[in-house]
Amino acid sequence: MRDDFHSQAWADHHGDLTSAINKAFRGFMVGFERLNALQFDAPWRSGTQAKTSIKH
């Protein structure tokens, strides 16, 4: 196999790569949840109720 020298590096570091991707997607998800809560939350809720409904 021509790329066999990459297999050891992949075996050593694929966990780090997948955790970094997971962390990035979680950050995007939290940001979009906050944006959604700010834009589409019920206007009769006070600011403290809207902020506590967002789960991190």
PyMOL Python script that loads the backbone (N, CA, C, O; Angstrom):
from pymol import cmd

cmd.read_pdbstr("""\
ATOM      1  N   MET A   1       0.844  -1.179   0.000  1.00  0.00           N
ATOM      2  CA  MET A   1       0.000   0.000   0.000  1.00  0.00           C
ATOM      3  C   MET A   1       0.888   1.241   0.000  1.00  0.00           C
ATOM      4  O   MET A   1       1.826   1.330   0.792  1.00  0.00           O
ATOM      5  N   ARG A   2       0.604   2.184  -0.871  1.00  0.00           N
ATOM      6  CA  ARG A   2       1.478   3.334  -1.028  1.00  0.00           C
ATOM      7  C   ARG A   2       1.387   4.315   0.128  1.00  0.00           C
ATOM      8  O   ARG A   2       2.344   5.052   0.364  1.00  0.00           O
ATOM      9  N   ASP A   3       0.278   4.357   0.861  1.00  0.00           N
ATOM     10  CA  ASP A   3       0.114   5.296   1.968  1.00  0.00           C
ATOM     11  C   ASP A   3       0.216   4.605   3.325  1.00  0.00           C
ATOM     12  O   ASP A   3      -0.354   5.072   4.311  1.00  0.00           O
ATOM     13  N   ASP A   4       0.925   3.521   3.370  1.00  0.00           N
ATOM     14  CA  ASP A   4       1.012   2.756   4.610  1.00  0.00           C
ATOM     15  C   ASP A   4       1.729   3.529   5.716  1.00  0.00           C
ATOM     16  O   ASP A   4       1.476   3.278   6.895  1.00  0.00           O
ATOM     17  N   PHE A   5       2.603   4.447   5.372  1.00  0.00           N
ATOM     18  CA  PHE A   5       3.310   5.220   6.402  1.00  0.00           C
ATOM     19  C   PHE A   5       2.369   6.144   7.159  1.00  0.00           C
ATOM     20  O   PHE A   5       2.710   6.605   8.249  1.00  0.00           O
ATOM     21  N   HIS A   6       1.177   6.428   6.601  1.00  0.00           N
ATOM     22  CA  HIS A   6       0.198   7.271   7.297  1.00  0.00           C
ATOM     23  C   HIS A   6      -0.634   6.479   8.305  1.00  0.00           C
ATOM     24  O   HIS A   6      -1.251   7.074   9.189  1.00  0.00           O
ATOM     25  N   SER A   7      -0.661   5.178   8.194  1.00  0.00           N
ATOM     26  CA  SER A   7      -1.559   4.377   9.037  1.00  0.00           C
ATOM     27  C   SER A   7      -1.206   4.474  10.520  1.00  0.00           C
ATOM     28  O   SER A   7      -2.108   4.495  11.358  1.00  0.00           O
ATOM     29  N   GLN A   8       0.065   4.533  10.860  1.00  0.00           N
ATOM     30  CA  GLN A   8       0.447   4.636  12.270  1.00  0.00           C
ATOM     31  C   GLN A   8       0.044   5.995  12.847  1.00  0.00           C
ATOM     32  O   GLN A   8      -0.438   6.075  13.976  1.00  0.00           O
ATOM     33  N   ALA A   9       0.243   7.049  12.076  1.00  0.00           N
ATOM     34  CA  ALA A   9      -0.153   8.382  12.540  1.00  0.00           C
ATOM     35  C   ALA A   9      -1.665   8.442  12.713  1.00  0.00           C
ATOM     36  O   ALA A   9      -2.152   9.015  13.687  1.00  0.00           O
ATOM     37  N   TRP A  10      -2.411   7.858  11.783  1.00  0.00           N
ATOM     38  CA  TRP A  10      -3.867   7.838  11.887  1.00  0.00           C
ATOM     39  C   TRP A  10      -4.301   7.047  13.113  1.00  0.00           C
ATOM     40  O   TRP A  10      -5.209   7.464  13.832  1.00  0.00           O
ATOM     41  N   ALA A  11      -3.662   5.911  13.355  1.00  0.00           N
ATOM     42  CA  ALA A  11      -4.000   5.082  14.513  1.00  0.00           C
ATOM     43  C   ALA A  11      -3.715   5.828  15.818  1.00  0.00           C
ATOM     44  O   ALA A  11      -4.441   5.672  16.800  1.00  0.00           O
ATOM     45  N   ASP A  12      -2.668   6.626  15.824  1.00  0.00           N
ATOM     46  CA  ASP A  12      -2.313   7.353  17.043  1.00  0.00           C
ATOM     47  C   ASP A  12      -3.190   8.577  17.291  1.00  0.00           C
ATOM     48  O   ASP A  12      -3.439   8.932  18.443  1.00  0.00           O
ATOM     49  N   HIS A  13      -3.663   9.230  16.223  1.00  0.00           N
ATOM     50  CA  HIS A  13      -4.274  10.539  16.389  1.00  0.00           C
ATOM     51  C   HIS A  13      -5.712  10.657  15.897  1.00  0.00           C
ATOM     52  O   HIS A  13      -6.254  11.762  15.910  1.00  0.00           O
ATOM     53  N   HIS A  14      -6.350   9.586  15.468  1.00  0.00           N
ATOM     54  CA  HIS A  14      -7.715   9.739  14.970  1.00  0.00           C
ATOM     55  C   HIS A  14      -8.689  10.089  16.096  1.00  0.00           C
ATOM     56  O   HIS A  14      -9.711  10.729  15.846  1.00  0.00           O
ATOM     57  N   GLY A  15      -8.394   9.685  17.311  1.00  0.00           N
ATOM     58  CA  GLY A  15      -9.228  10.064  18.451  1.00  0.00           C
ATOM     59  C   GLY A  15      -9.201  11.562  18.703  1.00  0.00           C
ATOM     60  O   GLY A  15     -10.225  12.168  19.019  1.00  0.00           O
ATOM     61  N   ASP A  16      -8.015  12.155  18.560  1.00  0.00           N
ATOM     62  CA  ASP A  16      -7.891  13.608  18.727  1.00  0.00           C
ATOM     63  C   ASP A  16      -8.662  14.356  17.647  1.00  0.00           C
ATOM     64  O   ASP A  16      -9.312  15.365  17.919  1.00  0.00           O
ATOM     65  N   LEU A  17      -8.583  13.849  16.417  1.00  0.00           N
ATOM     66  CA  LEU A  17      -9.288  14.500  15.311  1.00  0.00           C
ATOM     67  C   LEU A  17     -10.797  14.423  15.508  1.00  0.00           C
ATOM     68  O   LEU A  17     -11.491  15.427  15.348  1.00  0.00           O
ATOM     69  N   THR A  18     -11.305  13.262  15.849  1.00  0.00           N
ATOM     70  CA  THR A  18     -12.754  13.129  16.023  1.00  0.00           C
ATOM     71  C   THR A  18     -13.253  13.935  17.213  1.00  0.00           C
ATOM     72  O   THR A  18     -14.360  14.472  17.162  1.00  0.00           O
ATOM     73  N   SER A  19     -12.477  14.034  18.272  1.00  0.00           N
ATOM     74  CA  SER A  19     -12.915  14.853  19.411  1.00  0.00           C
ATOM     75  C   SER A  19     -12.886  16.338  19.065  1.00  0.00           C
ATOM     76  O   SER A  19     -13.733  17.095  19.540  1.00  0.00           O
ATOM     77  N   ALA A  20     -11.930  16.768  18.250  1.00  0.00           N
ATOM     78  CA  ALA A  20     -11.894  18.170  17.830  1.00  0.00           C
ATOM     79  C   ALA A  20     -13.088  18.502  16.927  1.00  0.00           C
ATOM     80  O   ALA A  20     -13.684  19.573  17.048  1.00  0.00           O
ATOM     81  N   ILE A  21     -13.429  17.584  16.031  1.00  0.00           N
ATOM     82  CA  ILE A  21     -14.597  17.791  15.169  1.00  0.00           C
ATOM     83  C   ILE A  21     -15.865  17.820  16.012  1.00  0.00           C
ATOM     84  O   ILE A  21     -16.740  18.655  15.782  1.00  0.00           O
ATOM     85  N   ASN A  22     -15.974  16.927  16.976  1.00  0.00           N
ATOM     86  CA  ASN A  22     -17.137  16.894  17.871  1.00  0.00           C
ATOM     87  C   ASN A  22     -17.244  18.191  18.667  1.00  0.00           C
ATOM     88  O   ASN A  22     -18.339  18.732  18.824  1.00  0.00           O
ATOM     89  N   LYS A  23     -16.133  18.688  19.164  1.00  0.00           N
ATOM     90  CA  LYS A  23     -16.131  19.933  19.926  1.00  0.00           C
ATOM     91  C   LYS A  23     -16.566  21.115  19.053  1.00  0.00           C
ATOM     92  O   LYS A  23     -17.294  21.995  19.512  1.00  0.00           O
ATOM     93  N   ALA A  24     -16.118  21.131  17.795  1.00  0.00           N
ATOM     94  CA  ALA A  24     -16.507  22.206  16.888  1.00  0.00           C
ATOM     95  C   ALA A  24     -18.006  22.152  16.598  1.00  0.00           C
ATOM     96  O   ALA A  24     -18.676  23.185  16.621  1.00  0.00           O
ATOM     97  N   PHE A  25     -18.539  20.961  16.325  1.00  0.00           N
ATOM     98  CA  PHE A  25     -19.967  20.849  16.053  1.00  0.00           C
ATOM     99  C   PHE A  25     -20.806  21.208  17.272  1.00  0.00           C
ATOM    100  O   PHE A  25     -21.869  21.813  17.130  1.00  0.00           O
ATOM    101  N   ARG A  26     -20.350  20.848  18.459  1.00  0.00           N
ATOM    102  CA  ARG A  26     -21.074  21.238  19.672  1.00  0.00           C
ATOM    103  C   ARG A  26     -21.072  22.749  19.851  1.00  0.00           C
ATOM    104  O   ARG A  26     -22.077  23.332  20.259  1.00  0.00           O
ATOM    105  N   GLY A  27     -19.952  23.378  19.548  1.00  0.00           N
ATOM    106  CA  GLY A  27     -19.884  24.837  19.632  1.00  0.00           C
ATOM    107  C   GLY A  27     -20.835  25.506  18.650  1.00  0.00           C
ATOM    108  O   GLY A  27     -21.507  26.478  18.994  1.00  0.00           O
ATOM    109  N   PHE A  28     -20.892  24.981  17.420  1.00  0.00           N
ATOM    110  CA  PHE A  28     -21.837  25.509  16.441  1.00  0.00           C
ATOM    111  C   PHE A  28     -23.269  25.305  16.910  1.00  0.00           C
ATOM    112  O   PHE A  28     -24.110  26.192  16.762  1.00  0.00           O
ATOM    113  N   MET A  29     -23.543  24.136  17.475  1.00  0.00           N
ATOM    114  CA  MET A  29     -24.896  23.830  17.928  1.00  0.00           C
ATOM    115  C   MET A  29     -25.326  24.782  19.051  1.00  0.00           C
ATOM    116  O   MET A  29     -26.449  25.285  19.038  1.00  0.00           O
ATOM    117  N   VAL A  30     -24.453  25.027  20.003  1.00  0.00           N
ATOM    118  CA  VAL A  30     -24.772  25.943  21.091  1.00  0.00           C
ATOM    119  C   VAL A  30     -25.000  27.351  20.547  1.00  0.00           C
ATOM    120  O   VAL A  30     -25.920  28.044  20.982  1.00  0.00           O
ATOM    121  N   GLY A  31     -24.175  27.772  19.607  1.00  0.00           N
ATOM    122  CA  GLY A  31     -24.348  29.089  19.014  1.00  0.00           C
ATOM    123  C   GLY A  31     -25.670  29.223  18.275  1.00  0.00           C
ATOM    124  O   GLY A  31     -26.353  30.239  18.402  1.00  0.00           O
ATOM    125  N   PHE A  32     -26.035  28.201  17.502  1.00  0.00           N
ATOM    126  CA  PHE A  32     -27.302  28.250  16.777  1.00  0.00           C
ATOM    127  C   PHE A  32     -28.497  28.166  17.724  1.00  0.00           C
ATOM    128  O   PHE A  32     -29.530  28.781  17.461  1.00  0.00           O
ATOM    129  N   GLU A  33     -28.378  27.418  18.817  1.00  0.00           N
ATOM    130  CA  GLU A  33     -29.465  27.379  19.801  1.00  0.00           C
ATOM    131  C   GLU A  33     -29.656  28.744  20.453  1.00  0.00           C
ATOM    132  O   GLU A  33     -30.787  29.178  20.667  1.00  0.00           O
ATOM    133  N   ARG A  34     -28.568  29.414  20.764  1.00  0.00           N
ATOM    134  CA  ARG A  34     -28.671  30.751  21.357  1.00  0.00           C
ATOM    135  C   ARG A  34     -29.256  31.747  20.362  1.00  0.00           C
ATOM    136  O   ARG A  34     -30.102  32.568  20.716  1.00  0.00           O
ATOM    137  N   LEU A  35     -28.801  31.668  19.119  1.00  0.00           N
ATOM    138  CA  LEU A  35     -29.337  32.546  18.089  1.00  0.00           C
ATOM    139  C   LEU A  35     -30.821  32.301  17.889  1.00  0.00           C
ATOM    140  O   LEU A  35     -31.597  33.247  17.756  1.00  0.00           O
ATOM    141  N   ASN A  36     -31.216  31.046  17.866  1.00  0.00           N
ATOM    142  CA  ASN A  36     -32.623  30.698  17.721  1.00  0.00           C
ATOM    143  C   ASN A  36     -33.437  31.222  18.899  1.00  0.00           C
ATOM    144  O   ASN A  36     -34.532  31.749  18.704  1.00  0.00           O
ATOM    145  N   ALA A  37     -32.925  31.088  20.097  1.00  0.00           N
ATOM    146  CA  ALA A  37     -33.638  31.576  21.278  1.00  0.00           C
ATOM    147  C   ALA A  37     -33.777  33.101  21.242  1.00  0.00           C
ATOM    148  O   ALA A  37     -34.813  33.639  21.633  1.00  0.00           O
ATOM    149  N   LEU A  38     -32.748  33.788  20.779  1.00  0.00           N
ATOM    150  CA  LEU A  38     -32.825  35.249  20.705  1.00  0.00           C
ATOM    151  C   LEU A  38     -33.805  35.719  19.632  1.00  0.00           C
ATOM    152  O   LEU A  38     -34.527  36.695  19.832  1.00  0.00           O
ATOM    153  N   GLN A  39     -33.829  35.034  18.510  1.00  0.00           N
ATOM    154  CA  GLN A  39     -34.656  35.491  17.399  1.00  0.00           C
ATOM    155  C   GLN A  39     -36.109  35.029  17.492  1.00  0.00           C
ATOM    156  O   GLN A  39     -37.010  35.751  17.066  1.00  0.00           O
ATOM    157  N   PHE A  40     -36.347  33.854  18.035  1.00  0.00           N
ATOM    158  CA  PHE A  40     -37.680  33.278  17.936  1.00  0.00           C
ATOM    159  C   PHE A  40     -38.335  32.975  19.275  1.00  0.00           C
ATOM    160  O   PHE A  40     -39.361  32.296  19.311  1.00  0.00           O
ATOM    161  N   ASP A  41     -37.772  33.457  20.371  1.00  0.00           N
ATOM    162  CA  ASP A  41     -38.367  33.207  21.672  1.00  0.00           C
ATOM    163  C   ASP A  41     -39.635  34.051  21.837  1.00  0.00           C
ATOM    164  O   ASP A  41     -39.792  35.090  21.196  1.00  0.00           O
ATOM    165  N   ALA A  42     -40.515  33.595  22.687  1.00  0.00           N
ATOM    166  CA  ALA A  42     -41.779  34.292  22.928  1.00  0.00           C
ATOM    167  C   ALA A  42     -41.504  35.670  23.531  1.00  0.00           C
ATOM    168  O   ALA A  42     -40.707  35.785  24.462  1.00  0.00           O
ATOM    169  N   PRO A  43     -42.150  36.708  23.016  1.00  0.00           N
ATOM    170  CA  PRO A  43     -41.863  38.064  23.506  1.00  0.00           C
ATOM    171  C   PRO A  43     -42.347  38.311  24.929  1.00  0.00           C
ATOM    172  O   PRO A  43     -41.882  39.256  25.565  1.00  0.00           O
ATOM    173  N   TRP A  44     -43.255  37.505  25.448  1.00  0.00           N
ATOM    174  CA  TRP A  44     -43.767  37.731  26.799  1.00  0.00           C
ATOM    175  C   TRP A  44     -42.860  37.145  27.867  1.00  0.00           C
ATOM    176  O   TRP A  44     -43.088  37.362  29.057  1.00  0.00           O
ATOM    177  N   ARG A  45     -41.837  36.408  27.461  1.00  0.00           N
ATOM    178  CA  ARG A  45     -40.882  35.892  28.442  1.00  0.00           C
ATOM    179  C   ARG A  45     -39.897  36.982  28.819  1.00  0.00           C
ATOM    180  O   ARG A  45     -39.499  37.799  27.989  1.00  0.00           O
ATOM    181  N   SER A  46     -39.517  36.978  30.074  1.00  0.00           N
ATOM    182  CA  SER A  46     -38.483  37.943  30.478  1.00  0.00           C
ATOM    183  C   SER A  46     -37.121  37.430  30.029  1.00  0.00           C
ATOM    184  O   SER A  46     -36.993  36.273  29.631  1.00  0.00           O
ATOM    185  N   GLY A  47     -36.122  38.272  30.090  1.00  0.00           N
ATOM    186  CA  GLY A  47     -34.782  37.903  29.649  1.00  0.00           C
ATOM    187  C   GLY A  47     -34.187  36.766  30.452  1.00  0.00           C
ATOM    188  O   GLY A  47     -33.451  35.949  29.899  1.00  0.00           O
ATOM    189  N   THR A  48     -34.485  36.687  31.747  1.00  0.00           N
ATOM    190  CA  THR A  48     -33.905  35.627  32.560  1.00  0.00           C
ATOM    191  C   THR A  48     -34.528  34.275  32.249  1.00  0.00           C
ATOM    192  O   THR A  48     -33.829  33.262  32.281  1.00  0.00           O
ATOM    193  N   GLN A  49     -35.809  34.230  31.953  1.00  0.00           N
ATOM    194  CA  GLN A  49     -36.446  32.956  31.622  1.00  0.00           C
ATOM    195  C   GLN A  49     -35.934  32.418  30.296  1.00  0.00           C
ATOM    196  O   GLN A  49     -35.714  31.214  30.164  1.00  0.00           O
ATOM    197  N   ALA A  50     -35.744  33.272  29.329  1.00  0.00           N
ATOM    198  CA  ALA A  50     -35.270  32.843  28.020  1.00  0.00           C
ATOM    199  C   ALA A  50     -33.851  32.299  28.109  1.00  0.00           C
ATOM    200  O   ALA A  50     -33.518  31.319  27.443  1.00  0.00           O
ATOM    201  N   LYS A  51     -33.009  32.932  28.933  1.00  0.00           N
ATOM    202  CA  LYS A  51     -31.624  32.485  29.053  1.00  0.00           C
ATOM    203  C   LYS A  51     -31.521  31.161  29.787  1.00  0.00           C
ATOM    204  O   LYS A  51     -30.644  30.356  29.474  1.00  0.00           O
ATOM    205  N   THR A  52     -32.390  30.914  30.755  1.00  0.00           N
ATOM    206  CA  THR A  52     -32.303  29.668  31.504  1.00  0.00           C
ATOM    207  C   THR A  52     -32.866  28.487  30.722  1.00  0.00           C
ATOM    208  O   THR A  52     -32.591  27.338  31.071  1.00  0.00           O
ATOM    209  N   SER A  53     -33.637  28.739  29.686  1.00  0.00           N
ATOM    210  CA  SER A  53     -34.205  27.631  28.923  1.00  0.00           C
ATOM    211  C   SER A  53     -33.179  27.028  27.959  1.00  0.00           C
ATOM    212  O   SER A  53     -33.390  25.928  27.448  1.00  0.00           O
ATOM    213  N   ILE A  54     -32.080  27.728  27.706  1.00  0.00           N
ATOM    214  CA  ILE A  54     -31.054  27.215  26.796  1.00  0.00           C
ATOM    215  C   ILE A  54     -30.172  26.244  27.571  1.00  0.00           C
ATOM    216  O   ILE A  54     -29.644  26.567  28.635  1.00  0.00           O
ATOM    217  N   LYS A  55     -30.029  25.050  27.010  1.00  0.00           N
ATOM    218  CA  LYS A  55     -29.158  24.041  27.641  1.00  0.00           C
ATOM    219  C   LYS A  55     -27.808  24.064  26.957  1.00  0.00           C
ATOM    220  O   LYS A  55     -27.726  24.167  25.733  1.00  0.00           O
ATOM    221  N   HIS A  56     -26.754  23.970  27.742  1.00  0.00           N
ATOM    222  CA  HIS A  56     -25.389  24.015  27.205  1.00  0.00           C
ATOM    223  C   HIS A  56     -24.871  22.624  27.061  1.00  0.00           C
ATOM    224  O   HIS A  56     -23.736  22.430  26.625  1.00  0.00           O
TER     225      HIS A  56
END
""", "prot")
cmd.dss("prot")
cmd.show_as("cartoon", "prot")
cmd.util.cbc("prot")
cmd.orient("prot")
